[in-house]
Amino acid sequence: MKQWLDLNCDLGEGCTTDEAIMPFISSANIACGYHAGNEEIIKQTVFLAKKFNVAIGAHPSYPDKVNFGRKEMDLPLQEIKDLVIEQIQIVKKIAEEAGLSLHHVKPHGALYNQAAKNINIATIIAEAVKEVDASLILFGLANSESGKAAEKIGLNFYNEVFADRTYTEQGQLTPRNEPNAMITTDEDAIRQVMQMLQEETVTSTNGKTIPIQADTICIHGDGEHALSFAEQINTLIKKSNIKISSRA
């Protein structure tokens, strides 16, 4: 069993529960304005993170507010690198103005999922993060190309697992357009997290047991049950005698 575990949430996306979720998490992935949010919302979210002593991360995405950054785009690698750097710098600047340091970067939506499967996209994102600040931590899907890319260039990486998403037998997240993609009850979310912590595995939608390493657990802030999941999972981790922390 791990001694510590990060609990993160995607925030700054215009949802009303951000402040209520903050006390239960250790890291916030703040939307950079490309799929959701804007400069004012970023400032508000950074302020909340400071208030609750939550680590701040940039949550860059494809420039696609219409589809909430969840539609794949076919962009040149250099363009992806440029837009990731630009978004990291937006949040980094606002954090530093508040007297805080940026802790991590977690790609959002389609960009995240493509990086998990495509080593070229994974590598260009890792390079972008390192170019901005080599001390930053990259969050990416556990057992994915994102982790391989980060390791290859010497970038700190957290294997991320999900409390509110199901998995395919390949260890990818079930596509959102499939009916069983989301976990919608406290009981199912708790069951999946307990399995990840106690057995270091996750069960796919077709019943396959997949080994998995968890450094950070994600809750989607725009999910209907985000606040309940955050509270329940926070309690579960503490009952497991694991410290909730953004760093070891």
Backbone torsions as a table, in degrees:
resi	resn	phi	psi	omega
1	MET	NA	140.4	-179.2
2	LYS	-68.0	153.7	175.6
3	GLN	-84.6	-28.0	-178.3
4	TRP	-145.6	160.6	-179.7
5	LEU	-156.5	136.4	175.8
6	ASP	-86.6	141.9	175.2
7	LEU	-122.6	114.2	-174.1
8	ASN	-117.2	161.8	178.4
9	CYS	-146.5	141.5	175.5
10	ASP	-79.9	117.3	-173.9
11	LEU	-131.0	179.1	-179.1
12	GLY	72.1	23.3	-177.5
13	GLU	-104.5	15.4	176.9
14	GLY	88.6	11.3	179.5
15	CYS	-85.4	158.4	-174.1
16	THR	-89.7	-5.2	-173.9
17	THR	-100.8	4.7	-174.5
18	ASP	-54.7	-49.2	-176.6
19	GLU	-65.1	-37.7	-179.0
20	ALA	-68.7	-30.2	-179.1
21	ILE	-76.7	-33.1	-172.3
22	MET	-49.5	-41.8	-177.2
23	PRO	-65.0	-15.4	-174.5
24	PHE	-99.5	-6.9	-174.2
25	ILE	-115.8	168.0	176.6
26	SER	-115.3	-15.8	178.5
27	SER	-139.9	139.4	177.3
28	ALA	-116.9	128.0	174.5
29	ASN	-96.8	110.2	-169.7
30	ILE	-99.4	121.4	178.4
31	ALA	-56.0	139.5	-172.0
32	CYS	-97.9	5.1	179.0
33	GLY	99.7	-4.7	-177.4
34	TYR	-89.5	-33.5	174.8
35	HIS	-111.7	-20.9	179.9
36	ALA	-167.6	162.7	176.0
37	GLY	79.4	-179.6	177.6
38	ASN	-159.8	-178.4	-175.4
39	GLU	-59.2	-40.0	-178.9
40	GLU	-66.5	-41.0	178.6
41	ILE	-67.3	-37.6	176.1
42	ILE	-59.7	-45.6	179.3
43	LYS	-60.6	-43.3	179.8
44	GLN	-63.3	-40.4	-177.9
45	THR	-71.1	-39.1	175.4
46	VAL	-61.3	-41.7	178.1
47	PHE	-59.8	-43.0	179.3
48	LEU	-65.8	-40.4	178.4
49	ALA	-61.9	-41.1	178.2
50	LYS	-64.4	-42.8	-178.9
51	LYS	-60.0	-38.8	-175.8
52	PHE	-104.0	11.6	177.4
53	ASN	56.6	47.3	-179.5
54	VAL	-106.0	134.8	-179.9
55	ALA	-67.0	144.8	-174.1
56	ILE	-104.3	131.5	175.6
57	GLY	-128.9	151.9	173.5
58	ALA	-87.8	142.5	-175.8
59	HIS	-123.2	71.0	-174.1
60	PRO	-74.7	153.5	-177.2
61	SER	-146.2	178.0	167.4
62	TYR	-66.5	151.6	179.5
63	PRO	-77.3	84.9	-170.1
64	ASP	-156.0	76.4	179.5
65	LYS	-69.8	-27.8	-178.5
66	VAL	-59.3	-41.2	-178.5
67	ASN	-105.8	15.8	178.8
68	PHE	55.7	30.6	177.9
69	GLY	68.9	15.7	-175.0
70	ARG	-105.3	11.3	176.2
71	LYS	-109.9	130.2	-179.2
72	GLU	-63.0	142.1	176.5
73	MET	-125.8	145.4	179.9
74	ASP	-104.1	88.3	-176.7
75	LEU	-111.3	151.6	173.2
76	PRO	-59.4	147.1	-176.7
77	LEU	-58.4	-39.4	-180.0
78	GLN	-64.3	-35.5	178.1
79	GLU	-66.8	-39.9	175.8
80	ILE	-61.2	-45.5	179.7
81	LYS	-59.6	-44.7	-178.1
82	ASP	-63.8	-43.3	-177.0
83	LEU	-72.1	-30.2	176.1
84	VAL	-69.3	-45.0	178.2
85	ILE	-59.5	-45.4	-177.9
86	GLU	-60.5	-42.4	-177.8
87	GLN	-71.1	-38.9	176.7
88	ILE	-60.0	-43.8	-177.0
89	GLN	-66.0	-31.7	177.5
90	ILE	-60.3	-50.7	-177.8
91	VAL	-72.3	-38.3	179.6
92	LYS	-58.9	-44.2	-179.2
93	LYS	-63.6	-45.2	-179.2
94	ILE	-66.3	-39.1	177.8
95	ALA	-62.6	-45.2	-178.5
96	GLU	-66.3	-34.0	176.0
97	GLU	-64.2	-25.7	177.6
98	ALA	-91.1	5.8	178.7
99	GLY	81.1	22.4	-177.4
100	LEU	-120.7	162.0	176.1
101	SER	-108.9	145.7	174.1
102	LEU	-70.5	136.7	-175.0
103	HIS	-101.9	-39.5	-173.2
104	HIS	-156.1	173.3	174.5
105	VAL	-133.2	131.5	175.0
106	LYS	-131.3	111.9	175.9
107	PRO	-58.7	157.1	-176.0
108	HIS	-113.1	147.0	164.7
109	GLY	56.0	-128.2	-176.5
110	ALA	-61.8	-36.3	179.4
111	LEU	-63.3	-42.0	177.5
112	TYR	-61.7	-49.2	-176.0
113	ASN	-67.9	-35.9	177.1
114	GLN	-68.1	-38.8	178.6
115	ALA	-64.6	-31.6	179.7
116	ALA	-64.8	-28.1	-174.8
117	LYS	-108.5	-22.8	-172.0
118	ASN	-113.8	111.3	-175.3
119	ILE	-64.2	-29.6	179.8
120	ASN	-68.9	-43.1	177.3
121	ILE	-69.2	-40.8	177.9
122	ALA	-59.0	-42.6	-177.9
123	THR	-68.1	-42.0	-177.4
124	ILE	-67.8	-33.4	176.5
125	ILE	-69.3	-44.5	178.6
126	ALA	-60.8	-41.5	178.4
127	GLU	-64.0	-38.8	178.6
128	ALA	-62.7	-44.3	179.8
129	VAL	-62.3	-46.9	-177.5
130	LYS	-65.6	-34.5	-179.9
131	GLU	-65.6	-36.5	178.1
132	VAL	-72.2	-46.9	-177.4
133	ASP	-165.4	111.2	-175.8
134	ALA	-67.2	-12.4	179.6
135	SER	-87.9	-7.9	-179.4
136	LEU	-68.6	153.1	176.8
137	ILE	-102.3	133.8	174.9
138	LEU	-95.6	125.9	173.4
139	PHE	-93.5	132.6	177.8
140	GLY	-154.9	166.0	-177.5
141	LEU	-58.5	131.2	178.2
142	ALA	-58.0	143.2	178.3
143	ASN	61.6	35.9	-175.7
144	SER	-122.6	177.3	177.6
145	GLU	-64.3	-26.6	-179.9
146	SER	-59.5	-44.1	179.0
147	GLY	-66.3	-39.8	178.1
148	LYS	-62.4	-42.7	-179.3
149	ALA	-64.8	-42.8	179.8
150	ALA	-64.2	-44.5	-179.1
151	GLU	-61.4	-40.0	-176.1
152	LYS	-62.4	-33.7	-178.6
153	ILE	-102.9	7.5	176.3
154	GLY	75.8	30.6	179.5
155	LEU	-97.5	136.3	176.9
156	ASN	-60.8	139.1	-174.7
157	PHE	-139.3	136.3	172.2
158	TYR	-109.1	124.3	172.4
159	ASN	-71.5	119.4	-175.6
160	GLU	-102.9	136.3	174.2
161	VAL	-122.7	166.2	-171.6
162	PHE	-123.3	134.4	177.4
163	ALA	-84.2	-25.2	-170.0
164	ASP	-117.6	14.3	178.0
165	ARG	-129.4	148.3	175.4
166	THR	-93.0	169.1	-174.4
167	TYR	-122.1	147.5	171.3
168	THR	-83.3	170.8	-180.0
169	GLU	-70.1	-13.5	174.6
170	GLN	-85.6	-1.9	179.9
171	GLY	85.3	7.5	175.2
172	GLN	-88.0	164.3	174.2
173	LEU	-73.2	138.5	177.5
174	THR	-62.3	128.9	180.0
175	PRO	-53.1	140.4	-175.7
176	ARG	-64.2	-19.9	179.9
177	ASN	-81.7	0.7	174.8
178	GLU	-95.9	145.0	-170.2
179	PRO	-64.4	-24.0	-176.4
180	ASN	-104.3	22.4	-174.1
181	ALA	-71.4	-32.2	-173.0
182	MET	-105.4	145.1	170.8
183	ILE	-96.0	126.2	-168.3
184	THR	-120.6	3.0	178.1
185	THR	-125.2	149.9	176.9
186	ASP	-57.0	-41.2	-175.9
187	GLU	-61.9	-44.7	-178.7
188	ASP	-69.9	-38.2	178.3
189	ALA	-64.7	-44.6	179.1
190	ILE	-63.1	-42.5	-179.7
191	ARG	-61.0	-43.3	-178.8
192	GLN	-67.6	-42.5	-180.0
193	VAL	-65.8	-41.3	178.4
194	MET	-59.9	-42.2	178.6
195	GLN	-63.0	-42.9	179.0
196	MET	-61.6	-41.4	-177.5
197	LEU	-76.2	-44.3	-172.8
198	GLN	-84.4	-36.7	-175.1
199	GLU	-110.2	-11.4	-175.9
200	GLU	55.3	42.2	175.7
201	THR	-141.2	167.3	171.1
202	VAL	-139.3	147.5	179.7
203	THR	-99.1	126.2	-179.0
204	SER	-72.9	171.3	-177.9
205	THR	-64.9	-21.5	177.6
206	ASN	-103.5	15.1	170.8
207	GLY	92.5	5.4	179.3
208	LYS	-80.8	136.9	177.6
209	THR	-90.5	124.8	-174.6
210	ILE	-118.2	126.4	174.0
211	PRO	-62.1	140.6	-178.1
212	ILE	-150.0	141.2	176.3
213	GLN	-109.2	133.5	-178.3
214	ALA	-117.5	117.3	169.4
215	ASP	-103.4	-29.1	179.8
216	THR	-146.4	140.1	178.7
217	ILE	-107.8	132.1	-178.3
218	CYS	-103.2	140.9	167.9
219	ILE	-123.2	130.6	178.9
220	HIS	-78.6	120.6	-176.2
221	GLY	-65.5	-21.5	180.0
222	ASP	-90.0	1.7	179.3
223	GLY	-73.8	148.8	-177.6
224	GLU	-59.8	-32.1	-175.1
225	HIS	-108.9	20.6	-172.7
226	ALA	-56.5	-47.2	-177.1
227	LEU	-65.3	-45.8	179.0
228	SER	-61.9	-43.7	178.8
229	PHE	-61.0	-44.0	-178.4
230	ALA	-60.2	-45.4	-179.0
231	GLU	-66.3	-45.8	-177.6
232	GLN	-65.5	-42.6	-176.9
233	ILE	-72.8	-37.4	173.9
234	ASN	-55.7	-46.9	179.7
235	THR	-63.2	-43.6	-179.6
236	LEU	-61.0	-45.7	-179.0
237	ILE	-61.7	-44.5	180.0
238	LYS	-64.9	-38.6	178.1
239	LYS	-66.2	-23.2	178.1
240	SER	-84.9	6.2	-179.7
241	ASN	60.6	37.0	175.4
242	ILE	-110.9	133.3	179.0
243	LYS	-76.1	130.4	175.2
244	ILE	-87.8	113.7	-174.1
245	SER	-155.2	149.1	177.5
246	SER	-79.5	-12.8	177.0
247	ARG	-141.6	153.9	178.7
248	ALA	-62.7	NA	NA
